[in-house]
Amino acid sequence: MNDLVFVDTSFDKNKTKEYTLSIQVSLDGFSFSILNSHLKCIALNQFIPFKTNSDNNPINSFIEIVRNNELLNLDFKDVSLVWISDKALLIPSEFFSEDFAYESFQLSHHLDKSDCLQWNEITELKAWIVFSFPNNINEFIQSHFKNSILYHHCFPFYKEALNQKIAENHPQVFLNIQNNFFHVIIPDRNGKHFINTFSYSASSDLAYYILNIFKQQKLNNERSKLIIDGLVQEDSQVILLLKKYLGQVEVKLLPSEFRINKSIPHQEYNQFINLLNLSRCE
């Protein structure tokens, strides 16, 4: 349990059947949280990077770490896994089918033989998010955890953005930043939402794409608020750069009901927002 960011005093290993386990994983590493029945985060694991040597690929690293982690071998009430990836697309519900999902996905992304397709329905969008996922991890999760459910990390991100009040004249812009890519959604009162994913290599690239989105969508740089979460801090270079050009830039913090260890700076939890928000979306 040395990798835990904190453990609440109420945490009891003998009561995990009353708790919800959420795991956030990518090909870079993973973290997890444990919430009680009142949505209080009672345990949070720091990000664990995967080994990258040739003898231990990311998938095997994940399986090995889970098998050797005391907490992840206990029984939980619910288990959800959030997969972080830029390989995803949205399909309107009226067109969705398994065959159409496979056909559409492969028009946009390469589907490796070692991957399978998964999908989540986002009722607020009247659409399904389709994404690829390593089949080895899928098989392991299904066998290791009972009644586990797999989500793309855009699922809680989109749902949280769409559940906010939509401004009529100056819509808000929501960004989720990950390593080398980011997702963006601009909710629209008439259901014509702007949604896209962009790759970037430097803070200047990221800032350029964001400012270009404001320009192309004809948003007011002073009136439309930019709300950012994910792998970002208030003093990040990209945030300081954006504040030179945009009047309202907010780095999103965790919802107030997620009571966390106050001895740790609140902004340190930004990378876990989608992980913890998942329980609000299910």
N, C-alpha and C positions, 0 to 999 in steps of 0.2 A: 504493500500500500504506500510505498515511498513516492510514487508518481502522482499522488493525489494533491491537487491544489489546496483543498481543504476537506475536512470531514466535520459535519455538524455533530454537536453533542447528542442529538436525538437518534443518530444513525445506529441501527442494531442489525448486525449480520444475521441474526436469527429471525428477522422480520422481513427479509427481502421479498417474500411472496406478496407483501403488501406494497412493494415499490415498483416504480417504472424505470427501466434501464433504456437509455438512448445512447447509441454509438455513432460517432461521426467519423467517417473514414474516407481517405483518398489514396492515391498511389504514393503519396509522400509520407503518410502517417495517420494516426487516429487519436481520438480522445473520447471520453464518455462521461455521462452524467447520470446520477440517480436521484429521482424525485419521489417524495412521499405522496400520499393520497391528496394532500392539500396544495400540490404543485410547489412545495418548498424544495429547493435544491439542497439535498443533504450530503451529497458527495460529488466532487467534480475532479476528473482526472486531467492532468496537463497533457498537451500534445506530445505524443510519442512518435518520433521519426522512425521510419523503417530503415533497416539495413539495406545498403545498396550494392554490396559486393556480389560477385557473380554466383556465389554459392547459395545465396539467400535472397530470392527476389521478393518484391513487396508483398505479394499474396502469401507466400510462405512465412514471411515475417509476421504478418497480421495473425495468421493461424497459430503460430508458435507463441506469440505474446498472449493471445486470448487463452490458450490452453494452460499457460503458466501463471495467469493472473488469478489470485484468490477470489476476488469479488466477481469476476466474470464467469466463475464456475458455480455460482450460487443460483438458486431458482428465483425468478422474478415474476411479478404479476403480468407485466407486459414488456416486450422487448422491441425496439425500433432501431433500424439502422439507416443513417443518412449518408448517402453517397455523394461526394463532391466531384463534379466533372463538368467539362464544357461540352461533352457529347450528349446533347439532348435536343429535342424539338417538341413543339406543341401541335396537336392535331385536334381540330374541332370535334366535339362529341358526335355530331351528326354524321361524320365521315369515319369515325374510329372503328376499327376492327383489328384483329391480330395480324391478318395478312397485310392490311393497309399500313399498319405500324411498321412492319418489317420492310415493306417496299419503300415507304417514305423515308425511314431512317437511313437506309442505304443510299438514298439520293443525296443526303447531306453529310453523312459521316461514314467512315470505314468501320465495318463490323468485323472485329477479329473472330477467328474460329473459337478462341478460348472465352469469348464473351456471349452473354445471352441478353435479351431485351426484357426490360421491366417497364411498367407504366403506372402512373398515379392519376386519378381523376381530380381535377381542380374545378369544383362546381361553380365557383365565382367567375371562372373564365369560360365555362361551358366547353371545357377542353380537357385533353389528357396530355400529360407530359411523358414522353417516351425517351428512355435512356438506356445505354448499354452498361453492363455490369459484369465483372469477372465471374464466370460460371463456378470456378473453384471456391470463391468466397461465398457465393450464393448457396452452394451445396453444404459448405461448412456451417454457415449461419443457420440454415434450416435444420441441420442435425444437432447442432450444439445448443441452440436456444429454442424452447418450445413457443409456438405461436408467434414467431417473429414476423415483423412487417418491414419491407424495404421501401425507402423513399429517396427521391432525388432531392438534393438540398435546396433546389428552387421551390419545392412544394411549400415549406413553411415561409420562405421569402416572399413568394407571390401572394400567398393567402394573407399574410400580415399586411402587405402593402394595400391589397384590395379591400381589407376590412377597415382601413382608415377613411376618414371623411374626405371625399374627393372635392377639391376646390373647383369652383365653376369657371373662374377667369384665369387663375394662375396655378395650374396643376403642379403637384409635387413630383419630384424625380427621385426614385429609390434605386440605390446601387448596392450590390453585394460584391465585394472585392475578394478575389482569391489569387493565389500565385499564378501570374501570367495571363489571367483572364478575369472578366467581370460580367455580371448580369445586370441588366437595367430594366425597369418597368416604370412607365408613366401611366397611372390609372386615368381613365376618361369617364366622365359622367354618362356618356352615351354608349359605353362598352367598346369603344374603338381604342383599346389600349395599345401603347407602344411598348414592345417587348423585344429585346435583342441581347446577344452575347458578343463581346469583343475581346480579342487577344491584345496583350500589350507586353512590352519588355522593359519599360522604364517609366518613372513617375511622369515625365514630360509627355509620353505617349498617352498615358491614362488621362491626364488633364486635357490633352488635345481632343480625344474622343468625347469626353464629357462636354466640353465647351462646344464641340461641333454638334452634339445632340441638341443642346439648347438652341443653337442657331437653326438647325434643320427643322426642328419642331416649333420654331418661332416662339420660344419661351422668353419671358422677361427676366433678364439676369438678376434684377433686384427683387422681383416679386415671387418668382417660383423657387421654392425651397428644395435644396439638394440634400437628401438624407442617405447617409452611407453607413454600412455595417460590414462585418467580415474582418479581413486581415488589414486593419487600419487603426491608427491611433490619432488622437486630436492634434498631436504635434508632428504627424507624418509630413514628409516633404510635399506630397501631392495635396494634402489638405491646406497647407500654408499657401501653395501655389493657386489653388482654386479660390481661396478667399480673396485673392487680389482681383478676381474677375466676377465673382458671384456674391450677391448680397447676403444670401442665407445658405450657409453650409453647416450641416449638423451631423456629427458622428453619433450614431444611434447607440443608446445604452439599453441594458436589459430592462424588461418590464418590472414594475415595482413589486409585483407579487412574488417574483423570484428572489427571495431573501437570501443573500449571499454573505460570505465572510467579509465584514467591513474592514478587516485589516489588510485586505488586498485591494489595490487601486481598481476602481470600478471599470476603467477602460480596458483593463487586462482581460475582461470577460467578453470583449467585443467579438472575438473569433468564435465564441460559443453561442451566439445569439440564435442562429437557426437550429442548433442542437436543442437548446432549451425551449425555444418557441414551438417545437414540434408538438409538444404535449397539448398546446393550446389549439392545434389545428386538427387533431385526430377526432 
